[in-house]
Each structure stands twice: as C-alpha cells, then as structure tokens.
Amino acid sequence: MTTITALLALPLALGLVAEPAQAQKKTLVVALNQDPDILDPSPSRTYVGRIIFAQMCEKLYEIDENLRIFPQLAADMPTIGDGGKTVTIKLRPGVKFNDGTAMTAESVRYSLDRHLNMKGSNRRTELESVNSIEVVDPLTVRLKLNRPFSPLVAILADRSGMPISPTAANKLGDKFGTAPVCVGPWQFVERISQDRIVLERSPHYFDKAAAKFDRLIFRIIPDDNVRLANLRSGDIDVMHNVGPTDAASLRKEGKFEVSSVTGIAYSGLTINLRNKNGKPPHPAGDLGTPLANDPRVREA
C-alpha cells in the first residue's frame, strides 16, 4: 500500500518534506492552501511562506518539536556577555550558499544588517535591540545590544536568522525575492504566481543526505475540496491544512497518513480606528466608519 501524507498543521509539513513518501519517487508534490508573499526573508510576512523558506533558507538557530532551541547554521549556542548586552555567535564551518559562495561571518553580518535596515523589512522590529553587528573572525559574529533581550535567540530561529547570499542580494537588489539564494538542502528554481513554486536539490548543501527528493513542487490550491480531490487522485503527495472532517474521512480510508502537531503560530485581526495614512502613532483623522467609531459594533 502506498502511503501519502496529509498535513493538518503547518509545523509538521516542514518536518515531513525531508522524508520520502514513496521510496522510488524523485519529486514530491505538496499542495498549499495559499500563495506565500515575497520569498525574501527581510520583507516576508506570511506564515505559509515558512514552509518554502524551511527547505531553502536555513537559520542560525532552529526550534524543535519540544520548543528547545538548537544550532542550525550556528556551530553552538551563543555566548552571552556584558550583562546580556553582547551575543557572540560562532558559525558552522564549510557552509555554502546555494550559489556556491561561502557563508562567513561577513555574509551573516551583511544579512543581519539587511534584515535590520532594509527599506520595507519586516524584521526591523524583531531586531530593534541590536545596536551593532561586528565580525570577530571569519566564523564569528558579535551582536551588541542596547539592552538585554532574552527573546533574541528565538528570533534568530526565524526569518531574522536566515543568512542570504550577499553576492545574489547585491546583484538582484529589491528583486532578490524573485530568485532567493540562501543555505538549504534545496534551491529555488521557479515561481509562477498562484500556481506553483519549484525547488531542486542543492549541490552545495553541506549534508548531502538531507534532501530525500531531487525536486519539490509546491502547488497553490486554495480550495479545500480541490486539494482533497488531488490527494485522493494521486496528483499531489502532501496536503497542507486538512480540515477536521476531511481528516476523519482520510483516516477511515486507510490509504493516507494524517499527522497533526500543536503549533505556536497565531492569526490576528487589527482594526484601524483612526489612522488613514498607516503611520502610527499619529492619527490622521476620523475614518468615519461604524467599525472605527462605535465600540458597540466592534463588540458585536
């Protein structure tokens, strides 16, 4: 019996992509319920984008299923000094970006500086405790903080901790997200908006056994019923975001493995009350809408 995996929760999708659903398969096809935004770690916003990043953009640190932080591209956990105001990170040696250039302390400094200062970066607030980034030696960087900030290492286990190739970033500029180059078992091939994202095995990744497939294809299928039909027909191997009713049906069919984990992500809704120009905390005036002006509407 062929086992195909249906995914209930996004964090589990990241772990399963590295394991082959069928031993003879060279390509794994994963159906996502939405198209990620820009594939550039600095301005990226969407949660589903993490599925793609996890395959081609590794981080200085990672968080395991027990919420323990461990080194990924860092060689060890950081050394904390100066009362919590310096964070020294040693890097894993022999690491290359997916364009073949070496990942060094200078490229990590470049990446962190870009995350912190690039116009439009959504990492700026995450790294606001960082005053400066120093290259200590070819494999060591030191972050000097404006205050002790204990969440920083966890922040470096997300997009703020993704080193990117300075060579590619300087060449592509603000188009970097159209052909991202990071460190990972797979590298970017192509993206067709609202249709698919294609990755292939990287020849430069330091762990040759990590990529179990030659190619990953992420198909964008927003409709739950269409994703489910594609799973049952065998057109996809992995289905992201399975509803509870569908999960129960798939389990009963006996041909699918339905996996679930408890995630730590959340979704939020922000109501614009007064700010027309989107530059808080200085309101531009009354929006003139019931949702903004009447708390009873918001309570309802």
C-alpha positions as CSV (number, residue, x, y, z in Angstrom):
1,M,0.0,0.0,0.0
2,T,1.3,3.4,-0.9
3,T,1.3,5.9,2.0
4,I,0.8,9.5,1.2
5,T,0.8,12.1,4.0
6,A,-2.0,14.6,4.6
7,L,-1.0,17.5,6.8
8,L,-3.1,19.1,9.5
9,A,-0.7,21.7,10.8
10,L,2.0,23.7,9.1
11,P,4.8,23.0,11.5
12,L,4.6,19.3,10.7
13,A,4.7,20.0,7.0
14,L,8.2,21.3,7.4
15,G,9.4,18.1,9.0
16,L,7.8,15.7,6.6
17,V,9.1,17.3,3.4
18,A,12.6,15.8,4.1
19,E,11.3,12.2,4.2
20,P,10.2,10.4,1.0
21,A,6.5,9.4,0.8
22,Q,7.4,6.9,-1.8
23,A,10.9,5.4,-2.0
24,Q,11.0,5.5,-5.8
25,K,9.8,9.0,-6.2
26,K,12.2,11.7,-7.3
27,T,9.7,14.6,-7.0
28,L,7.5,15.4,-4.0
29,V,4.3,17.5,-4.8
30,V,2.9,19.5,-1.9
31,A,-0.4,21.4,-2.1
32,L,-0.6,24.6,-0.1
33,N,-3.8,26.4,0.7
34,Q,-2.4,29.9,-0.2
35,D,0.4,31.5,-2.2
36,P,3.2,32.9,0.0
37,D,4.1,36.5,-0.3
38,I,7.6,37.6,-1.4
39,L,10.3,34.9,-0.9
40,D,12.8,37.3,0.7
41,P,13.3,36.8,4.4
42,S,13.6,40.5,5.1
43,P,10.1,41.7,3.9
44,S,8.3,38.4,4.1
45,R,5.1,38.3,6.2
46,T,3.1,35.2,5.6
47,Y,3.1,32.1,7.8
48,V,2.8,29.7,4.8
49,G,6.0,31.2,3.4
50,R,7.8,29.5,6.2
51,I,7.1,26.1,4.5
52,I,9.1,27.3,1.5
53,F,11.8,29.0,3.5
54,A,12.4,25.9,5.7
55,Q,13.5,24.0,2.6
56,M,15.9,26.5,1.1
57,C,16.7,29.2,3.8
58,E,18.1,27.7,7.0
59,K,18.6,29.8,10.1
60,L,21.3,30.4,12.7
61,Y,19.1,28.5,15.1
62,E,16.1,26.2,15.0
63,I,13.3,25.2,17.4
64,D,12.5,21.5,17.8
65,E,9.1,19.9,18.5
66,N,9.7,20.3,22.2
67,L,10.3,24.0,21.8
68,R,14.0,23.7,22.5
69,I,16.3,26.0,20.6
70,F,19.3,24.3,18.9
71,P,22.1,25.5,16.5
72,Q,21.4,25.1,12.8
73,L,23.9,27.2,10.8
74,A,25.5,28.4,14.1
75,A,28.1,26.0,15.4
76,D,26.9,26.2,19.0
77,M,24.5,28.2,21.3
78,P,25.6,31.8,21.6
79,T,27.9,33.2,24.3
80,I,26.2,36.0,26.3
81,G,28.3,38.7,27.9
82,D,28.3,42.2,29.2
83,G,25.3,41.6,31.4
84,G,23.3,40.3,28.4
85,K,24.2,43.1,26.1
86,T,26.6,41.1,23.8
87,V,25.7,38.0,21.9
88,T,28.6,36.1,20.3
89,I,27.8,33.5,17.6
90,K,30.2,31.0,16.1
91,L,29.2,29.7,12.7
92,R,29.3,26.2,11.3
93,P,32.4,25.8,9.1
94,G,32.3,24.7,5.5
95,V,28.8,26.1,4.7
96,K,28.0,27.4,1.2
97,F,25.1,29.4,-0.1
98,N,23.1,27.8,-2.9
99,D,25.1,29.9,-5.4
100,G,28.3,28.2,-4.2
101,T,29.7,31.2,-2.3
102,A,30.9,30.7,1.2
103,M,28.8,31.6,4.3
104,T,31.1,33.6,6.5
105,A,30.8,35.9,9.4
106,E,30.8,38.8,7.0
107,S,27.9,37.4,5.0
108,V,26.0,36.8,8.2
109,R,26.7,40.4,9.3
110,Y,25.5,41.6,5.9
111,S,22.3,39.6,6.2
112,L,21.5,40.8,9.7
113,D,22.2,44.4,8.8
114,R,19.9,44.0,5.8
115,H,17.1,42.5,7.9
116,L,17.5,45.4,10.3
117,N,17.9,48.3,7.9
118,M,16.5,47.5,4.5
119,K,13.5,49.6,3.5
120,G,10.4,47.6,3.9
121,S,11.9,45.0,6.1
122,N,9.5,43.3,8.5
123,R,12.5,42.1,10.6
124,R,13.4,45.6,11.8
125,T,11.2,45.5,14.9
126,E,12.3,42.0,15.7
127,L,16.0,43.1,15.7
128,E,15.4,46.5,17.3
129,S,17.5,45.5,20.3
130,V,20.6,45.2,18.1
131,N,22.9,48.3,18.1
132,S,25.7,46.9,16.0
133,I,27.0,43.7,14.4
134,E,30.7,43.0,14.4
135,V,32.8,40.4,12.5
136,V,35.2,38.9,15.1
137,D,36.8,36.4,12.8
138,P,35.8,34.6,9.6
139,L,33.4,32.3,11.5
140,T,32.3,34.5,14.5
141,V,29.9,37.5,14.7
142,R,29.1,39.6,17.7
143,L,25.9,41.4,18.3
144,K,26.0,44.4,20.6
145,L,22.6,45.2,22.1
146,N,21.1,48.4,23.5
147,R,19.6,46.3,26.4
148,P,19.5,42.7,27.5
149,F,16.9,41.0,25.3
150,S,16.3,37.3,26.1
151,P,14.0,36.5,23.1
152,L,16.8,37.4,20.6
153,V,18.0,33.8,20.1
154,A,14.4,32.6,19.4
155,I,14.1,35.5,16.9
156,L,17.2,34.2,15.2
157,A,15.4,30.9,14.9
158,D,13.0,32.5,12.4
159,R,13.4,34.7,9.3
160,S,15.6,37.3,11.2
161,G,18.2,34.5,11.5
162,M,18.3,33.5,7.8
163,P,21.6,34.4,6.1
164,I,21.3,35.3,2.5
165,S,24.0,35.3,-0.2
166,P,25.4,38.9,-0.4
167,T,26.5,38.2,-4.0
168,A,22.9,37.4,-5.1
169,A,21.4,40.2,-3.0
170,N,23.8,42.8,-4.4
171,K,23.1,41.6,-7.9
172,L,19.3,41.4,-7.6
173,G,18.6,44.3,-5.3
174,D,14.9,44.6,-4.4
175,K,14.3,41.7,-6.8
176,F,16.0,39.2,-4.6
177,G,12.7,37.6,-3.7
178,T,12.2,36.6,-7.3
179,A,15.3,34.3,-7.1
180,P,16.3,33.9,-3.5
181,V,19.7,32.4,-2.6
182,C,20.2,31.1,0.9
183,V,21.6,27.9,2.6
184,G,19.4,24.8,2.4
185,P,19.0,21.3,1.1
186,W,17.0,22.6,-1.9
187,Q,17.5,25.7,-4.0
188,F,15.0,27.9,-5.8
189,V,14.1,27.1,-9.5
190,E,11.0,29.0,-10.4
191,R,7.8,30.5,-9.2
192,I,4.6,31.0,-11.1
193,S,2.2,33.2,-9.1
194,Q,-0.9,31.5,-7.8
195,D,0.2,28.2,-9.4
196,R,3.5,26.7,-8.2
197,I,6.9,27.1,-6.6
198,V,9.6,24.7,-7.7
199,L,12.8,23.8,-5.7
200,E,15.5,21.3,-6.6
201,R,18.2,19.5,-4.7
202,S,21.2,21.9,-4.0
203,P,24.6,20.6,-4.9
204,H,26.2,23.0,-2.4
205,Y,24.5,21.9,0.8
206,F,26.8,20.5,3.4
207,D,24.7,17.5,4.3
208,K,24.2,15.6,1.1
209,A,21.8,13.1,2.7
210,A,19.3,15.7,3.9
211,A,17.4,16.1,0.6
212,K,15.5,12.8,0.0
213,F,14.0,14.1,-3.2
214,D,15.5,15.7,-6.3
215,R,12.7,18.2,-6.7
216,L,9.9,19.7,-4.6
217,I,6.9,21.2,-6.2
218,F,4.5,23.4,-4.1
219,R,1.2,23.7,-5.9
220,I,-1.1,26.6,-4.8
221,I,-4.6,25.2,-4.4
222,P,-6.8,27.4,-2.2
223,D,-10.0,25.3,-2.4
224,D,-10.1,22.6,0.3
225,N,-12.2,20.3,-1.8
226,V,-9.9,20.6,-4.8
227,R,-6.8,19.9,-2.7
228,L,-8.5,16.8,-1.2
229,A,-9.5,15.5,-4.7
230,N,-5.9,15.9,-5.9
231,L,-4.7,14.0,-2.9
232,R,-7.1,11.1,-3.5
233,S,-6.3,11.0,-7.2
234,G,-2.5,10.9,-6.5
235,D,-1.8,14.2,-8.3
236,I,-0.3,15.5,-5.0
237,D,1.7,13.7,-2.3
238,V,1.2,16.0,0.6
239,M,-1.9,18.1,1.5
240,H,-1.4,21.1,3.8
241,N,-4.2,22.3,6.1
242,V,-6.6,19.4,6.3
243,G,-10.0,20.2,8.0
244,P,-11.2,18.1,10.9
245,T,-14.0,16.4,8.9
246,D,-11.7,15.6,6.0
247,A,-9.0,14.3,8.4
248,A,-11.5,11.8,9.9
249,S,-12.5,10.6,6.4
250,L,-8.9,10.2,5.3
251,R,-8.1,8.1,8.3
252,K,-11.1,5.8,7.7
253,E,-10.0,5.3,4.1
254,G,-6.8,3.6,5.3
255,K,-4.6,4.9,2.4
256,F,-3.4,8.1,4.0
257,E,-1.3,9.1,7.0
258,V,-2.9,12.1,8.7
259,S,-0.4,13.9,11.0
260,S,-1.1,16.6,13.5
261,V,1.0,18.8,15.8
262,T,0.3,21.7,18.1
263,G,1.7,24.8,16.5
264,I,2.8,28.0,18.2
265,A,1.7,30.4,15.5
266,Y,-1.3,32.6,15.7
267,S,-3.6,34.7,13.4
268,G,-4.6,38.2,14.4
269,L,-7.0,40.9,13.2
270,T,-6.1,44.5,13.6
271,I,-8.9,47.1,13.4
272,N,-8.0,50.5,12.0
273,L,-9.7,53.0,14.3
274,R,-8.5,56.4,13.2
275,N,-5.3,56.2,11.2
276,K,-5.8,56.9,7.5
277,N,-2.2,57.2,6.5
278,G,-1.0,54.0,8.2
279,K,1.8,55.7,10.2
280,P,1.1,55.1,13.9
281,P,1.1,56.5,16.5
282,H,0.0,59.8,14.9
283,P,-3.7,59.5,13.7
284,A,-4.6,61.3,10.5
285,G,-8.2,61.8,11.4
286,D,-11.6,60.1,11.8
287,L,-12.2,57.2,9.4
288,G,-15.9,57.8,9.6
289,T,-16.9,54.2,9.7
290,P,-19.1,52.4,12.2
291,L,-16.4,49.8,13.0
292,A,-14.0,52.6,13.8
293,N,-16.3,55.0,15.6
294,D,-18.7,52.8,17.5
295,P,-17.3,50.3,20.1
296,R,-20.7,48.5,20.1
297,V,-20.1,47.5,16.5
298,R,-16.7,46.1,17.4
299,E,-18.1,44.2,20.4
300,A,-20.8,42.7,18.2
